[in-house]
């Protein structure tokens, strides 16, 4: 399990991405009032449920943070690492990398 944080929706508050190695990954947006809203269902595409690490950066240089997740990538599992490209609304689409 790993945690990455950054302002994924551009509201100035730190949001949280959890890479979970025994279940689905989660994305929580900070509401600015001490609570987080789970937006995983609308933000994360196909999840391999083998998340080992997560990091954030502006991969595509468009001004918003993207999320890179490493997974257990044994060949027999046919799994890959994932790059979630942020479209500035914190709903993401998958671009799997191997």
MARRO-859297 format. One record per atom (N, C-alpha, C, CB): residue number from 1; atom name; x, y, z; residue in one letter. Coordinates in nm, 4 decimals. Last residue first. Glycine has a CB too. Layout:
BEGIN
+-----+------+----------+----------+----------+-----+
|   n | atom |       c1 |       c2 |       c3 | res |
+-----+------+----------+----------+----------+-----+
| NUM |   CA |        X |        Y |        Z |   A |
...
+-----+------+----------+----------+----------+-----+
end
This chain:
BEGIN
+-----+------+----------+----------+----------+-----+
|   n | atom |       c1 |       c2 |       c3 | res |
+-----+------+----------+----------+----------+-----+
|  98 |    N |   0.3920 |  -0.0413 |  -1.9655 |   X |
|  98 |   CA |   0.4571 |  -0.1666 |  -1.9233 |   X |
|  98 |    C |   0.6037 |  -0.1458 |  -1.9093 |   X |
|  98 |   CB |   0.4301 |  -0.2798 |  -2.0218 |   X |
|  97 |    N |   0.1048 |   0.1539 |  -1.8943 |   X |
|  97 |   CA |   0.2417 |   0.1416 |  -1.9427 |   X |
|  97 |    C |   0.2967 |   0.0099 |  -1.8943 |   X |
|  97 |   CB |   0.3303 |   0.2601 |  -1.8952 |   X |
|  96 |    N |  -0.2234 |   0.2739 |  -1.9698 |   X |
|  96 |   CA |  -0.1342 |   0.1727 |  -1.9111 |   X |
|  96 |    C |   0.0046 |   0.1742 |  -1.9761 |   X |
|  96 |   CB |  -0.1964 |   0.0331 |  -1.9252 |   X |
|  95 |    N |  -0.3862 |   0.5270 |  -1.9072 |   X |
|  95 |   CA |  -0.2899 |   0.5036 |  -2.0155 |   X |
|  95 |    C |  -0.1908 |   0.4025 |  -1.9609 |   X |
|  95 |   CB |  -0.2175 |   0.6381 |  -2.0633 |   X |
|  94 |    N |  -0.7182 |   0.6081 |  -1.8106 |   X |
|  94 |   CA |  -0.5986 |   0.5262 |  -1.7987 |   X |
|  94 |    C |  -0.5155 |   0.5256 |  -1.9261 |   X |
|  94 |   CB |  -0.6364 |   0.3855 |  -1.7622 |   X |
|  93 |    N |  -0.8371 |   0.9188 |  -1.6916 |   X |
|  93 |   CA |  -0.8473 |   0.8070 |  -1.7835 |   X |
|  93 |    C |  -0.7149 |   0.7322 |  -1.7795 |   X |
|  93 |   CB |  -0.8820 |   0.8546 |  -1.9284 |   X |
|  92 |    N |  -1.0173 |   1.0883 |  -1.4302 |   X |
|  92 |   CA |  -0.8979 |   1.0492 |  -1.5036 |   X |
|  92 |    C |  -0.9286 |   0.9372 |  -1.6010 |   X |
|  92 |   CB |  -0.7879 |   1.0066 |  -1.4079 |   X |
|  91 |    N |  -1.1299 |   1.3729 |  -1.2873 |   X |
|  91 |   CA |  -1.1731 |   1.2448 |  -1.3415 |   X |
|  91 |    C |  -1.0682 |   1.2080 |  -1.4437 |   X |
|  91 |   CB |  -1.3189 |   1.2508 |  -1.4046 |   X |
|  90 |    N |  -1.0284 |   1.6101 |  -1.2087 |   X |
|  90 |   CA |  -1.0029 |   1.4963 |  -1.1210 |   X |
|  90 |    C |  -1.0794 |   1.3736 |  -1.1655 |   X |
|  90 |   CB |  -1.0394 |   1.5305 |  -0.9781 |   X |
|  89 |    N |  -1.0315 |   1.7903 |  -1.3998 |   X |
|  89 |   CA |  -1.1546 |   1.7830 |  -1.3216 |   X |
|  89 |    C |  -1.1466 |   1.6688 |  -1.2213 |   X |
|  89 |   CB |  -1.2766 |   1.7649 |  -1.4137 |   X |
|  88 |    N |  -0.7970 |   1.7733 |  -1.5437 |   X |
|  88 |   CA |  -0.8230 |   1.8971 |  -1.4686 |   X |
|  88 |    C |  -0.9563 |   1.8978 |  -1.3957 |   X |
|  88 |   CB |  -0.8180 |   2.0143 |  -1.5614 |   X |
|  87 |    N |  -0.7450 |   1.5204 |  -1.6278 |   X |
|  87 |   CA |  -0.8023 |   1.6121 |  -1.7261 |   X |
|  87 |    C |  -0.8504 |   1.7416 |  -1.6618 |   X |
|  87 |   CB |  -0.9174 |   1.5453 |  -1.7993 |   X |
|  86 |    N |  -0.4600 |   1.3305 |  -1.5605 |   X |
|  86 |   CA |  -0.5616 |   1.4178 |  -1.5044 |   X |
|  86 |    C |  -0.6131 |   1.5115 |  -1.6140 |   X |
|  86 |   CB |  -0.5052 |   1.4985 |  -1.3840 |   X |
|  85 |    N |  -0.3857 |   1.0038 |  -1.6278 |   X |
|  85 |   CA |  -0.3689 |   1.1407 |  -1.6760 |   X |
|  85 |    C |  -0.4886 |   1.2242 |  -1.6329 |   X |
|  85 |   CB |  -0.3525 |   1.1440 |  -1.8302 |   X |
|  84 |    N |  -0.2325 |   0.7583 |  -1.4664 |   X |
|  84 |   CA |  -0.3648 |   0.8221 |  -1.4689 |   X |
|  84 |    C |  -0.3419 |   0.9674 |  -1.5078 |   X |
|  84 |   CB |  -0.4400 |   0.8101 |  -1.3289 |   X |
|  83 |    N |  -0.0582 |   0.4902 |  -1.5618 |   X |
|  83 |   CA |  -0.0459 |   0.6355 |  -1.5602 |   X |
|  83 |    C |  -0.1862 |   0.6921 |  -1.5722 |   X |
|  83 |   CB |   0.0476 |   0.6878 |  -1.6756 |   X |
|  82 |    N |   0.0380 |   0.1820 |  -1.4163 |   X |
|  82 |   CA |  -0.0667 |   0.2697 |  -1.4697 |   X |
|  82 |    C |  -0.0273 |   0.4157 |  -1.4580 |   X |
|  82 |   CB |  -0.1988 |   0.2456 |  -1.3972 |   X |
|  81 |    N |   0.1956 |  -0.1307 |  -1.4997 |   X |
|  81 |   CA |   0.1897 |  -0.0081 |  -1.4221 |   X |
|  81 |    C |   0.0884 |   0.0841 |  -1.4901 |   X |
|  81 |   CB |   0.3315 |   0.0600 |  -1.4105 |   X |
|  80 |    N |   0.0226 |  -0.4453 |  -1.5456 |   X |
|  80 |   CA |   0.1127 |  -0.3381 |  -1.5862 |   X |
|  80 |    C |   0.1059 |  -0.2247 |  -1.4850 |   X |
|  80 |   CB |   0.0774 |  -0.2870 |  -1.7279 |   X |
|  79 |    N |  -0.0103 |  -0.8026 |  -1.5816 |   X |
|  79 |   CA |  -0.0435 |  -0.6748 |  -1.5220 |   X |
|  79 |    C |   0.0579 |  -0.5702 |  -1.5646 |   X |
|  79 |   CB |  -0.0490 |  -0.6856 |  -1.3693 |   X |
|  78 |    N |   0.0024 |  -1.0824 |  -1.6142 |   X |
|  78 |   CA |  -0.0391 |  -0.9946 |  -1.7239 |   X |
|  78 |    C |  -0.0859 |  -0.8598 |  -1.6712 |   X |
|  78 |   CB |  -0.1506 |  -1.0604 |  -1.8060 |   X |
|  77 |    N |   0.1010 |  -1.2690 |  -1.4436 |   X |
|  77 |   CA |  -0.0200 |  -1.1994 |  -1.4010 |   X |
|  77 |    C |  -0.0771 |  -1.1098 |  -1.5111 |   X |
|  77 |   CB |   0.0090 |  -1.1165 |  -1.2771 |   X |
|  76 |    N |   0.3375 |  -1.3556 |  -1.5538 |   X |
|  76 |   CA |   0.2251 |  -1.4495 |  -1.5541 |   X |
|  76 |    C |   0.0941 |  -1.3842 |  -1.5089 |   X |
|  76 |   CB |   0.2567 |  -1.5680 |  -1.4642 |   X |
|  75 |    N |   0.5104 |  -1.1335 |  -1.5063 |   X |
|  75 |   CA |   0.4620 |  -1.1643 |  -1.6405 |   X |
|  75 |    C |   0.3394 |  -1.2554 |  -1.6413 |   X |
|  75 |   CB |   0.5719 |  -1.2281 |  -1.7201 |   X |
|  74 |    N |   0.4435 |  -0.9160 |  -1.2376 |   X |
|  74 |   CA |   0.4922 |  -1.0472 |  -1.2800 |   X |
|  74 |    C |   0.4310 |  -1.0815 |  -1.4157 |   X |
|  74 |   CB |   0.4577 |  -1.1568 |  -1.1742 |   X |
|  73 |    N |   0.4101 |  -0.6626 |  -1.1150 |   X |
|  73 |   CA |   0.4119 |  -0.6783 |  -1.2616 |   X |
|  73 |    C |   0.4769 |  -0.8092 |  -1.3045 |   X |
|  73 |   CB |   0.4856 |  -0.5613 |  -1.3264 |   X |
|  72 |    N |   0.2275 |  -0.4862 |  -0.8915 |   X |
|  72 |   CA |   0.2990 |  -0.6126 |  -0.9032 |   X |
|  72 |    C |   0.2946 |  -0.6477 |  -1.0510 |   X |
|  72 |   CB |   0.2356 |  -0.7272 |  -0.8121 |   X |
|  71 |    N |   0.2517 |  -0.1403 |  -1.0017 |   X |
|  71 |   CA |   0.1784 |  -0.2580 |  -0.9562 |   X |
|  71 |    C |   0.2722 |  -0.3780 |  -0.9536 |   X |
|  71 |   CB |   0.0561 |  -0.2860 |  -1.0474 |   X |
|  70 |    N |   0.2729 |   0.2075 |  -0.9617 |   X |
|  70 |   CA |   0.3399 |   0.0824 |  -0.9942 |   X |
|  70 |    C |   0.2619 |  -0.0309 |  -0.9289 |   X |
|  70 |   CB |   0.4892 |   0.0834 |  -0.9469 |   X |
|  69 |    N |   0.1186 |   0.4863 |  -1.0973 |   X |
|  69 |   CA |   0.1063 |   0.3788 |  -0.9984 |   X |
|  69 |    C |   0.1843 |   0.2579 |  -1.0478 |   X |
|  69 |   CB |  -0.0436 |   0.3417 |  -0.9731 |   X |
|  68 |    N |   0.1126 |   0.8299 |  -1.1266 |   X |
|  68 |   CA |   0.1745 |   0.7074 |  -1.1774 |   X |
|  68 |    C |   0.1726 |   0.6043 |  -1.0665 |   X |
|  68 |   CB |   0.3203 |   0.7331 |  -1.2276 |   X |
|  67 |    N |  -0.1024 |   1.0929 |  -1.2014 |   X |
|  67 |   CA |  -0.0649 |   0.9936 |  -1.1008 |   X |
|  67 |    C |  -0.0067 |   0.8709 |  -1.1709 |   X |
|  67 |   CB |  -0.1876 |   0.9542 |  -1.0126 |   X |
|  66 |    N |  -0.0693 |   1.4477 |  -1.2606 |   X |
|  66 |   CA |  -0.1062 |   1.3142 |  -1.3044 |   X |
|  66 |    C |  -0.0531 |   1.2156 |  -1.2002 |   X |
|  66 |   CB |  -0.0497 |   1.2827 |  -1.4480 |   X |
|  65 |    N |  -0.1711 |   1.7813 |  -1.2019 |   X |
|  65 |   CA |  -0.0960 |   1.6641 |  -1.1582 |   X |
|  65 |    C |  -0.1562 |   1.5350 |  -1.2112 |   X |
|  65 |   CB |  -0.0898 |   1.6595 |  -1.0072 |   X |
|  64 |    N |  -0.1687 |   2.0306 |  -1.4625 |   X |
|  64 |   CA |  -0.2332 |   1.9586 |  -1.3530 |   X |
|  64 |    C |  -0.1592 |   1.8282 |  -1.3250 |   X |
|  64 |   CB |  -0.3813 |   1.9305 |  -1.3862 |   X |
|  63 |    N |  -0.0262 |   2.1431 |  -1.6736 |   X |
|  63 |   CA |  -0.0552 |   2.2263 |  -1.5575 |   X |
|  63 |    C |  -0.1302 |   2.1573 |  -1.4455 |   X |
|  63 |   CB |  -0.1320 |   2.3427 |  -1.6001 |   X |
|  62 |    N |   0.0577 |   1.9817 |  -1.8744 |   X |
|  62 |   CA |  -0.0623 |   2.0614 |  -1.9008 |   X |
|  62 |    C |  -0.1069 |   2.1433 |  -1.7805 |   X |
|  62 |   CB |  -0.1749 |   1.9713 |  -1.9442 |   X |
|  61 |    N |   0.2636 |   1.7867 |  -1.8943 |   X |
|  61 |   CA |   0.2960 |   1.9300 |  -1.8954 |   X |
|  61 |    C |   0.1745 |   2.0172 |  -1.9300 |   X |
|  61 |   CB |   0.4084 |   1.9570 |  -1.9953 |   X |
|  60 |    N |   0.2227 |   1.5216 |  -1.8523 |   X |
|  60 |   CA |   0.1951 |   1.5719 |  -1.9870 |   X |
|  60 |    C |   0.2097 |   1.7232 |  -1.9994 |   X |
|  60 |   CB |   0.0565 |   1.5321 |  -2.0281 |   X |
|  59 |    N |   0.2968 |   1.4927 |  -1.5784 |   X |
|  59 |   CA |   0.3585 |   1.4118 |  -1.6826 |   X |
|  59 |    C |   0.3413 |   1.4715 |  -1.8214 |   X |
|  59 |   CB |   0.3012 |   1.2732 |  -1.6801 |   X |
|  58 |    N |   0.3366 |   1.6378 |  -1.3147 |   X |
|  58 |   CA |   0.2653 |   1.6846 |  -1.4330 |   X |
|  58 |    C |   0.3288 |   1.6191 |  -1.5553 |   X |
|  58 |   CB |   0.2690 |   1.8412 |  -1.4440 |   X |
|  57 |    N |   0.3115 |   1.3834 |  -1.0631 |   X |
|  57 |   CA |   0.3887 |   1.4836 |  -1.1380 |   X |
|  57 |    C |   0.3006 |   1.5282 |  -1.2539 |   X |
|  57 |   CB |   0.5285 |   1.4259 |  -1.1894 |   X |
|  56 |    N |   0.3180 |   1.1455 |  -0.7982 |   X |
|  56 |   CA |   0.2473 |   1.2452 |  -0.8781 |   X |
|  56 |    C |   0.3465 |   1.3403 |  -0.9435 |   X |
|  56 |   CB |   0.1473 |   1.3235 |  -0.7913 |   X |
|  55 |    N |   0.3067 |   0.7937 |  -0.7277 |   X |
|  55 |   CA |   0.3766 |   0.9218 |  -0.7292 |   X |
|  55 |    C |   0.3009 |   1.0173 |  -0.8196 |   X |
|  55 |   CB |   0.5239 |   0.9054 |  -0.7767 |   X |
|  54 |    N |   0.2852 |   0.4882 |  -0.5540 |   X |
|  54 |   CA |   0.2192 |   0.5930 |  -0.6303 |   X |
|  54 |    C |   0.3011 |   0.7208 |  -0.6191 |   X |
|  54 |   CB |   0.0737 |   0.6155 |  -0.5806 |   X |
|  53 |    N |   0.3099 |   0.1302 |  -0.5321 |   X |
|  53 |   CA |   0.3643 |   0.2631 |  -0.5096 |   X |
|  53 |    C |   0.2864 |   0.3625 |  -0.5944 |   X |
|  53 |   CB |   0.5159 |   0.2683 |  -0.5427 |   X |
|  52 |    N |   0.1489 |  -0.0935 |  -0.5642 |   X |
|  52 |   CA |   0.2636 |  -0.1022 |  -0.4746 |   X |
|  52 |    C |   0.3231 |   0.0349 |  -0.4415 |   X |
|  52 |   CB |   0.3699 |  -0.1902 |  -0.5361 |   X |
|  51 |    N |  -0.1607 |  -0.2377 |  -0.6398 |   X |
|  51 |   CA |  -0.0824 |  -0.1150 |  -0.6261 |   X |
|  51 |    C |   0.0284 |  -0.1273 |  -0.5234 |   X |
|  51 |   CB |  -0.1723 |  -0.0007 |  -0.5889 |   X |
|  50 |    N |  -0.3341 |  -0.4258 |  -0.7474 |   X |
|  50 |   CA |  -0.2019 |  -0.4711 |  -0.7032 |   X |
|  50 |    C |  -0.1077 |  -0.3523 |  -0.6827 |   X |
|  50 |   CB |  -0.1417 |  -0.5694 |  -0.8056 |   X |
|  49 |    N |  -0.5679 |  -0.3819 |  -0.8881 |   X |
|  49 |   CA |  -0.5753 |  -0.4160 |  -0.7452 |   X |
|  49 |    C |  -0.4451 |  -0.4756 |  -0.6934 |   X |
|  49 |   CB |  -0.6893 |  -0.5139 |  -0.7205 |   X |
|  48 |    N |  -0.5876 |  -0.2812 |  -1.1408 |   X |
|  48 |   CA |  -0.5414 |  -0.4193 |  -1.1265 |   X |
|  48 |    C |  -0.5451 |  -0.4697 |  -0.9825 |   X |
|  48 |   CB |  -0.4014 |  -0.4315 |  -1.1797 |   X |
|  47 |    N |  -0.8559 |  -0.1000 |  -1.2646 |   X |
|  47 |   CA |  -0.7561 |  -0.1079 |  -1.1578 |   X |
|  47 |    C |  -0.7172 |  -0.2532 |  -1.1381 |   X |
|  47 |   CB |  -0.8101 |  -0.0467 |  -1.0251 |   X |
|  46 |    N |  -0.9706 |   0.1007 |  -1.5151 |   X |
|  46 |   CA |  -0.9475 |  -0.0390 |  -1.4790 |   X |
|  46 |    C |  -0.8317 |  -0.0453 |  -1.3799 |   X |
|  46 |   CB |  -0.9175 |  -0.1258 |  -1.6056 |   X |
|  45 |    N |  -0.9875 |   0.4278 |  -1.3805 |   X |
|  45 |   CA |  -1.0323 |   0.3309 |  -1.4807 |   X |
|  45 |    C |  -1.0143 |   0.1891 |  -1.4297 |   X |
|  45 |   CB |  -0.9558 |   0.3498 |  -1.6122 |   X |
|  44 |    N |  -1.1010 |   0.6620 |  -1.1516 |   X |
|  44 |   CA |  -1.0034 |   0.5571 |  -1.1780 |   X |
|  44 |    C |  -1.0623 |   0.4583 |  -1.2768 |   X |
|  44 |   CB |  -0.9613 |   0.4856 |  -1.0473 |   X |
|  43 |    N |  -1.3182 |   0.8403 |  -1.1253 |   X |
|  43 |   CA |  -1.1847 |   0.8900 |  -1.1570 |   X |
|  43 |    C |  -1.0840 |   0.7842 |  -1.1985 |   X |
|  43 |   CB |  -1.1317 |   0.9619 |  -1.0412 |   X |
|  42 |    N |  -1.5597 |   0.7462 |  -1.0378 |   X |
|  42 |   CA |  -1.5602 |   0.8268 |  -1.1588 |   X |
|  42 |    C |  -1.4219 |   0.8700 |  -1.2041 |   X |
|  42 |   CB |  -1.6446 |   0.9468 |  -1.1380 |   X |
|  41 |    N |  -1.4761 |   0.5967 |  -0.8122 |   X |
|  41 |   CA |  -1.5582 |   0.5344 |  -0.9165 |   X |
|  41 |    C |  -1.5573 |   0.6137 |  -1.0461 |   X |
|  41 |   CB |  -1.7006 |   0.5187 |  -0.8681 |   X |
|  40 |    N |  -1.3337 |   0.7821 |  -0.6444 |   X |
|  40 |   CA |  -1.2671 |   0.6709 |  -0.7116 |   X |
|  40 |    C |  -1.3474 |   0.6171 |  -0.8296 |   X |
|  40 |   CB |  -1.2413 |   0.5596 |  -0.6129 |   X |
|  39 |    N |  -1.3892 |   0.9880 |  -0.4825 |   X |
|  39 |   CA |  -1.4266 |   1.0043 |  -0.6238 |   X |
|  39 |    C |  -1.3663 |   0.8921 |  -0.7083 |   X |
|  39 |   CB |  -1.3800 |   1.1422 |  -0.6772 |   X |
|  38 |    N |  -1.4777 |   1.0573 |  -0.1629 |   X |
|  38 |   CA |  -1.4281 |   0.9472 |  -0.2447 |   X |
|  38 |    C |  -1.4802 |   0.9630 |  -0.3874 |   X |
|  38 |   CB |  -1.4710 |   0.8100 |  -0.1852 |   X |
|  37 |    N |  -1.3801 |   1.3488 |  -0.0016 |   X |
|  37 |   CA |  -1.4873 |   1.2847 |  -0.0790 |   X |
|  37 |    C |  -1.4251 |   1.1789 |  -0.1691 |   X |
|  37 |   CB |  -1.5677 |   1.3898 |  -0.1636 |   X |
|  36 |    N |  -1.2875 |   1.4430 |   0.3278 |   X |
|  36 |   CA |  -1.2483 |   1.3995 |   0.1945 |   X |
|  36 |    C |  -1.3652 |   1.3271 |   0.1288 |   X |
|  36 |   CB |  -1.1231 |   1.3082 |   0.2004 |   X |
|  35 |    N |  -1.2842 |   1.7268 |   0.5517 |   X |
|  35 |   CA |  -1.3369 |   1.5982 |   0.5049 |   X |
|  35 |    C |  -1.2872 |   1.5706 |   0.3635 |   X |
|  35 |   CB |  -1.4920 |   1.5970 |   0.5090 |   X |
|  34 |    N |  -1.2115 |   1.9831 |   0.6245 |   X |
|  34 |   CA |  -1.1735 |   1.8729 |   0.7111 |   X |
|  34 |    C |  -1.2268 |   1.7368 |   0.6697 |   X |
|  34 |   CB |  -1.2185 |   1.9016 |   0.8471 |   X |
|  33 |    N |  -1.2853 |   2.1505 |   0.4218 |   X |
|  33 |   CA |  -1.3526 |   2.1670 |   0.5513 |   X |
|  33 |    C |  -1.3264 |   2.0483 |   0.6426 |   X |
|  33 |   CB |  -1.5033 |   2.1851 |   0.5315 |   X |
|  32 |    N |  -1.1845 |   2.0906 |   0.1752 |   X |
|  32 |   CA |  -1.1434 |   2.2164 |   0.2365 |   X |
|  32 |    C |  -1.2048 |   2.2433 |   0.3721 |   X |
|  32 |   CB |  -1.1766 |   2.3276 |   0.1465 |   X |
|  31 |    N |  -1.2304 |   1.8466 |   0.0669 |   X |
|  31 |   CA |  -1.3357 |   1.9464 |   0.0481 |   X |
|  31 |    C |  -1.3014 |   2.0813 |   0.1104 |   X |
|  31 |   CB |  -1.4651 |   1.8957 |   0.1065 |   X |
|  30 |    N |  -1.0096 |   1.6536 |  -0.1184 |   X |
|  30 |   CA |  -1.0248 |   1.7322 |   0.0031 |   X |
|  30 |    C |  -1.1309 |   1.8390 |  -0.0214 |   X |
|  30 |   CB |  -0.8892 |   1.7965 |   0.0461 |   X |
|  29 |    N |  -1.0831 |   1.3486 |  -0.2705 |   X |
|  29 |   CA |  -1.0647 |   1.4919 |  -0.2871 |   X |
|  29 |    C |  -1.0965 |   1.5626 |  -0.1562 |   X |
|  29 |   CB |  -1.1531 |   1.5462 |  -0.4014 |   X |
|  28 |    N |  -0.9303 |   1.0387 |  -0.3120 |   X |
|  28 |   CA |  -1.0125 |   1.1198 |  -0.2237 |   X |
|  28 |    C |  -0.9796 |   1.2672 |  -0.2463 |   X |
|  28 |   CB |  -0.9905 |   1.0800 |  -0.0751 |   X |
|  27 |    N |  -0.9174 |   0.7385 |  -0.4761 |   X |
|  27 |   CA |  -0.8842 |   0.8802 |  -0.4885 |   X |
|  27 |    C |  -0.9837 |   0.9587 |  -0.4048 |   X |
|  27 |   CB |  -0.8863 |   0.9273 |  -0.6383 |   X |
|  26 |    N |  -0.7856 |   0.4075 |  -0.4467 |   X |
|  26 |   CA |  -0.8849 |   0.5084 |  -0.4107 |   X |
|  26 |    C |  -0.8293 |   0.6484 |  -0.4347 |   X |
|  26 |   CB |  -0.9278 |   0.4922 |  -0.2635 |   X |
|  25 |    N |  -0.7637 |   0.0716 |  -0.5779 |   X |
|  25 |   CA |  -0.7048 |   0.2009 |  -0.5430 |   X |
|  25 |    C |  -0.8176 |   0.3003 |  -0.5167 |   X |
|  25 |   CB |  -0.6100 |   0.2525 |  -0.6564 |   X |
|  24 |    N |  -0.9007 |  -0.2338 |  -0.4413 |   X |
|  24 |   CA |  -0.8999 |  -0.1242 |  -0.5385 |   X |
|  24 |    C |  -0.8299 |   0.0007 |  -0.4854 |   X |
|  24 |   CB |  -1.0421 |  -0.0896 |  -0.5784 |   X |
|  23 |    N |  -0.6654 |  -0.4642 |  -0.2909 |   X |
|  23 |   CA |  -0.7986 |  -0.4121 |  -0.3168 |   X |
|  23 |    C |  -0.7895 |  -0.2955 |  -0.4122 |   X |
|  23 |   CB |  -0.8677 |  -0.3701 |  -0.1868 |   X |
|  22 |    N |  -0.4069 |  -0.4964 |  -0.2046 |   X |
|  22 |   CA |  -0.5028 |  -0.6050 |  -0.1831 |   X |
|  22 |    C |  -0.6463 |  -0.5580 |  -0.2017 |   X |
|  22 |   CB |  -0.4856 |  -0.6637 |  -0.0438 |   X |
|  21 |    N |  -0.2576 |  -0.2677 |  -0.2486 |   X |
|  21 |   CA |  -0.2098 |  -0.3927 |  -0.3073 |   X |
|  21 |    C |  -0.3011 |  -0.5122 |  -0.2816 |   X |
|  21 |   CB |  -0.0737 |  -0.4232 |  -0.2548 |   X |
|  20 |    N |  -0.3534 |   0.0500 |  -0.3417 |   X |
|  20 |   CA |  -0.3839 |  -0.0596 |  -0.2509 |   X |
|  20 |    C |  -0.3434 |  -0.1918 |  -0.3152 |   X |
|  20 |   CB |  -0.5342 |  -0.0603 |  -0.2139 |   X |
|  19 |    N |  -0.2745 |   0.3735 |  -0.3313 |   X |
|  19 |   CA |  -0.2488 |   0.2540 |  -0.4121 |   X |
|  19 |    C |  -0.2579 |   0.1350 |  -0.3180 |   X |
|  19 |   CB |  -0.1078 |   0.2602 |  -0.4848 |   X |
|  18 |    N |  -0.4591 |   0.6567 |  -0.2890 |   X |
|  18 |   CA |  -0.4101 |   0.5391 |  -0.2171 |   X |
|  18 |    C |  -0.3973 |   0.4240 |  -0.3155 |   X |
|  18 |   CB |  -0.5049 |   0.5010 |  -0.0991 |   X |
|  17 |    N |  -0.4311 |   1.0026 |  -0.3020 |   X |
|  17 |   CA |  -0.4461 |   0.8810 |  -0.3827 |   X |
|  17 |    C |  -0.3858 |   0.7659 |  -0.3032 |   X |
|  17 |   CB |  -0.3768 |   0.8955 |  -0.5244 |   X |
|  16 |    N |  -0.5757 |   1.3027 |  -0.1876 |   X |
|  16 |   CA |  -0.5027 |   1.1814 |  -0.1538 |   X |
|  16 |    C |  -0.5359 |   1.0684 |  -0.2515 |   X |
|  16 |   CB |  -0.5346 |   1.1385 |  -0.0103 |   X |
|  15 |    N |  -0.5168 |   1.6623 |  -0.1997 |   X |
|  15 |   CA |  -0.6008 |   1.5447 |  -0.2163 |   X |
|  15 |    C |  -0.5138 |   1.4203 |  -0.1970 |   X |
|  15 |   CB |  -0.6702 |   1.5441 |  -0.3566 |   X |
|  14 |    N |  -0.4849 |   1.9781 |  -0.0614 |   X |
|  14 |   CA |  -0.4166 |   1.8521 |  -0.0890 |   X |
|  14 |    C |  -0.5168 |   1.7363 |  -0.0902 |   X |
|  14 |   CB |  -0.3059 |   1.8265 |   0.0156 |   X |
|  13 |    N |  -0.6301 |   2.2616 |  -0.2222 |   X |
|  13 |   CA |  -0.6273 |   2.1678 |  -0.1105 |   X |
|  13 |    C |  -0.5602 |   2.0377 |  -0.1534 |   X |
|  13 |   CB |  -0.7701 |   2.1404 |  -0.0584 |   X |
|  12 |    N |  -0.6574 |   2.4139 |  -0.4507 |   X |
|  12 |   CA |  -0.5660 |   2.4610 |  -0.3475 |   X |
|  12 |    C |  -0.5544 |   2.3698 |  -0.2264 |   X |
|  12 |   CB |  -0.6085 |   2.5944 |  -0.3025 |   X |
|  11 |    N |  -0.8028 |   2.3124 |  -0.6567 |   X |
|  11 |   CA |  -0.8746 |   2.3990 |  -0.5635 |   X |
|  11 |    C |  -0.7873 |   2.4504 |  -0.4490 |   X |
|  11 |   CB |  -0.9923 |   2.3251 |  -0.5069 |   X |
|  10 |    N |  -0.7146 |   2.1285 |  -0.8520 |   X |
|  10 |   CA |  -0.6810 |   2.2701 |  -0.8645 |   X |
|  10 |    C |  -0.7538 |   2.3638 |  -0.7700 |   X |
|  10 |   CB |  -0.7073 |   2.3131 |  -1.0010 |   X |
|   9 |    N |  -0.7413 |   1.8571 |  -0.8260 |   X |
|   9 |   CA |  -0.8504 |   1.9291 |  -0.8914 |   X |
|   9 |    C |  -0.8308 |   2.0808 |  -0.8924 |   X |
|   9 |   CB |  -0.9805 |   1.8960 |  -0.8233 |   X |
|   8 |    N |  -0.5133 |   1.7622 |  -0.6977 |   X |
|   8 |   CA |  -0.5519 |   1.7026 |  -0.8253 |   X |
|   8 |    C |  -0.6622 |   1.7787 |  -0.8981 |   X |
|   8 |   CB |  -0.5959 |   1.5620 |  -0.8030 |   X |
|   7 |    N |  -0.2630 |   1.8414 |  -0.5207 |   X |
|   7 |   CA |  -0.3886 |   1.9106 |  -0.5516 |   X |
|   7 |    C |  -0.4334 |   1.8668 |  -0.6908 |   X |
|   7 |   CB |  -0.3717 |   2.0673 |  -0.5441 |   X |
|   6 |    N |  -0.1477 |   1.5431 |  -0.3556 |   X |
|   6 |   CA |  -0.1280 |   1.6615 |  -0.4385 |   X |
|   6 |    C |  -0.2636 |   1.7245 |  -0.4626 |   X |
|   6 |   CB |  -0.0573 |   1.6264 |  -0.5734 |   X |
|   5 |    N |  -0.0009 |   1.2346 |  -0.2510 |   X |
|   5 |   CA |  -0.0916 |   1.3479 |  -0.2336 |   X |
|   5 |    C |  -0.0514 |   1.4625 |  -0.3241 |   X |
|   5 |   CB |  -0.0935 |   1.3941 |  -0.0876 |   X |
|   4 |    N |  -0.0100 |   0.8821 |  -0.2132 |   X |
|   4 |   CA |   0.0461 |   0.9996 |  -0.2800 |   X |
|   4 |    C |  -0.0528 |   1.1137 |  -0.2603 |   X |
|   4 |   CB |   0.0734 |   0.9725 |  -0.4337 |   X |
|   3 |    N |   0.0673 |   0.5813 |  -0.0498 |   X |
|   3 |   CA |  -0.0145 |   0.7013 |  -0.0533 |   X |
|   3 |    C |   0.0602 |   0.8107 |  -0.1272 |   X |
|   3 |   CB |  -0.0519 |   0.7470 |   0.0890 |   X |
|   2 |    N |   0.0439 |   0.2237 |  -0.0741 |   X |
|   2 |   CA |   0.1191 |   0.3492 |  -0.0801 |   X |
|   2 |    C |   0.0214 |   0.4652 |  -0.0894 |   X |
|   2 |   CB |   0.2174 |   0.3504 |  -0.2006 |   X |
|   1 |    N |   0.0845 |  -0.1171 |   0.0000 |   X |
|   1 |   CA |   0.0000 |   0.0000 |   0.0000 |   X |
|   1 |    C |   0.0888 |   0.1231 |   0.0000 |   X |
|   1 |   CB |  -0.0960 |  -0.0001 |   0.1212 |   X |
+-----+------+----------+----------+----------+-----+
end
